């Protein structure tokens, strides 16, 4: 369960743990099956390692980027087939979620799972 500033949300968390899950992300996913938060963890904070693309993702999504203390450092809604987005600040974690689910999340919010 994803928590924002200590409050539970209805989003279950799935982890992109292995190289295949990290590579695939939401590519070729059906939008009606995307009702969860997909969490990616990097070994350390980095802008480059937290860069994302939307190639073969057929629907818009929200992405929040978190530093090593799990505070939000950037957030964005990306459209299908966006070739690249690099967060404004280094992130150790990023979470992809259905469009609109990050609307109340602000820079500096604490996210837990």
Beta strands, then each sheet from edge to edge (+ up, - down):
strand 1: 3-4
strand 2: 7-8
strand 3: 12-15
strand 4: 36-46
strand 5: 61-66
strand 6: 72-78
strand 7: 91-98
strand 8: 111-112
sheet 1: 2+ 1- 8+
sheet 2: 3+ 4+ 7- 5+ 6-
end
